[in-house]
Amino acid sequence: MRIILFILTAFSISLIAGASLASEKDFYNKINGKWSGPGEIVAGKYKGTKFVCTFDGSNPKSKTGMSIDGSCRVGVFSQPMNAKILKVGKKYSGAFLDGEKGDGMDVKGARYTRDRLVVDIRRENLNSVLIANLSDPNRLNVTISVKHNNRLIPVIGMNLSRKSDPILTGSVK
């Protein structure tokens, strides 16, 4: 009897773990496509600066994760933006822009829970967290917060919407 209970428990745990991984892969698949929307710097020297971003989301071939590539614009000035987050086993890696060795940040870890990915990012002594929340299939909210005195202080917020491809209509003769 104990052996059957043990086997059922182990089987149930493996099903739950499999469902969790499947939903995380689903999350990454839902990021595919074109996204755009407004953002704002909500703390620091540039507080109140508003910008607009446009991104293409995709999944790396044969890997679990996501890539985004695009730009953010303030007035006439545009800044390229890109990121890659990969999951191998239980470990996450990746970079924003060209990583910590360049002008960007490195991915140091992450946690996924139901349409929400929390990514630990770092540049030198600056530890930050990026939270990507897929509130519905066409709305992606992104917040970047800086860790200071064991608190997370929101610095940047973005509300992205999925852009749909224009539909051509007409008649065929």
C-alpha positions in Angstrom: 0.0 0.0 0.0 2.8 2.4 0.9 4.6 1.7 -2.4 1.4 2.5 -4.4 0.9 5.7 -2.5 4.6 6.6 -3.1 4.3 5.9 -6.8 1.0 7.9 -7.1 2.6 10.8 -5.2 5.8 10.7 -7.4 3.6 10.5 -10.5 1.5 13.5 -9.4 4.5 15.6 -8.6 6.0 14.8 -12.1 2.7 15.8 -13.7 2.6 19.1 -11.8 6.2 19.8 -12.7 5.5 19.0 -16.3 2.4 21.3 -16.3 4.5 24.1 -14.8 7.2 23.8 -17.5 4.6 23.6 -20.2 2.9 26.7 -19.0 6.3 28.5 -18.9 7.0 27.5 -22.5 3.4 28.7 -23.3 4.3 32.0 -21.7 7.4 32.4 -23.9 5.4 31.4 -27.0 2.8 34.1 -26.2 5.6 36.7 -26.4 6.0 35.9 -30.1 4.9 38.8 -32.3 5.0 42.5 -32.5 4.5 44.7 -29.4 4.4 48.4 -28.9 3.3 50.9 -26.2 4.2 53.7 -23.9 6.6 53.7 -21.0 7.7 56.1 -18.3 10.7 56.5 -16.0 9.1 56.8 -12.6 12.1 57.4 -10.3 15.6 58.9 -10.4 17.2 61.7 -12.4 15.0 61.3 -15.4 11.7 60.8 -13.5 8.7 61.8 -15.6 10.4 61.0 -19.0 7.9 59.3 -21.3 8.8 57.1 -24.2 7.3 54.7 -26.7 8.8 51.2 -27.5 8.3 48.8 -30.4 9.5 45.2 -30.1 9.5 42.0 -32.0 9.2 39.0 -29.7 10.5 35.5 -30.6 11.7 32.2 -29.3 15.2 30.9 -29.8 15.3 27.8 -31.9 15.3 24.5 -29.9 15.7 26.3 -26.6 13.3 27.5 -23.8 13.3 31.2 -23.6 12.6 34.4 -25.4 14.2 37.2 -27.3 13.0 40.7 -27.9 14.4 43.2 -30.3 13.4 46.7 -31.1 13.7 50.2 -29.9 12.4 52.9 -27.6 11.9 56.5 -28.6 11.8 59.8 -26.7 10.8 62.6 -29.1 13.1 62.3 -32.1 15.7 60.2 -30.3 15.6 56.4 -30.6 17.6 53.8 -28.6 17.9 50.2 -29.8 16.7 47.7 -27.2 17.1 43.9 -27.1 17.2 41.1 -24.6 17.5 37.4 -24.5 16.4 35.2 -21.6 17.2 31.4 -21.8 16.3 28.6 -19.4 18.5 25.5 -19.4 17.4 23.0 -16.7 16.5 25.2 -13.7 19.0 27.9 -14.5 18.4 31.1 -16.4 20.9 33.2 -18.4 20.9 36.0 -20.9 21.5 39.6 -21.4 20.0 43.0 -22.0 21.7 45.0 -24.7 25.3 43.7 -24.8 25.4 42.5 -21.2 27.3 43.6 -18.2 30.6 43.7 -20.0 29.2 46.3 -22.5 26.5 48.9 -21.8 23.8 46.5 -20.7 22.9 44.0 -17.9 23.3 40.3 -17.4 20.5 37.9 -16.4 21.4 36.2 -13.2 18.3 34.2 -12.5 14.5 34.1 -12.8 11.3 32.8 -11.4 8.1 32.0 -13.4 4.6 31.8 -12.0 1.4 31.9 -14.0 2.0 34.4 -16.9 4.5 36.3 -14.8 8.3 36.1 -15.2 10.6 37.8 -12.6 14.1 38.2 -13.9 17.1 39.1 -11.7 19.4 41.4 -13.7 22.7 42.9 -12.7 25.3 45.5 -13.8 28.4 45.7 -11.5 27.0 46.5 -8.1 23.5 47.4 -9.3 21.0 44.6 -8.7 17.6 45.0 -10.4 14.5 43.0 -11.2 12.5 43.0 -14.4 8.9 41.8 -14.1 7.1 40.8 -17.3 3.4 40.2 -16.6 1.2 38.9 -19.5 -2.2 40.3 -18.2 -4.0 38.8 -21.3 -2.7 37.5 -24.6 -2.5 41.0 -26.0 -1.2 43.0 -23.0 2.3 42.8 -21.6 3.2 45.0 -18.6 6.9 45.3 -17.8 8.4 46.9 -14.7 12.1 47.4 -13.9 12.9 47.9 -10.2 16.2 48.5 -8.5 17.1 46.8 -5.2 18.1 49.4 -2.6 18.3 48.7 1.2 16.5 45.4 0.7 13.6 47.1 -1.1 12.5 47.1 -4.7 12.1 50.6 -6.1 10.2 50.8 -9.4 12.2 52.8 -11.9 10.7 52.1 -15.3 7.2 50.9 -16.3 5.9 49.9 -19.8 2.4 48.9 -21.0 2.8 47.0 -24.3 0.0 45.9 -26.6 0.3 43.3 -29.3 0.2 44.8 -32.7 -1.8 42.9 -35.3 -0.8 42.7 -38.9 -3.1 44.7 -41.1 -5.7 42.6 -42.8 -6.0 43.1 -46.6 -9.6 43.0 -47.8 -10.9 43.2 -51.3 -12.5 41.1 -54.0 -11.0 38.7 -56.5 -12.3 38.8 -60.0 
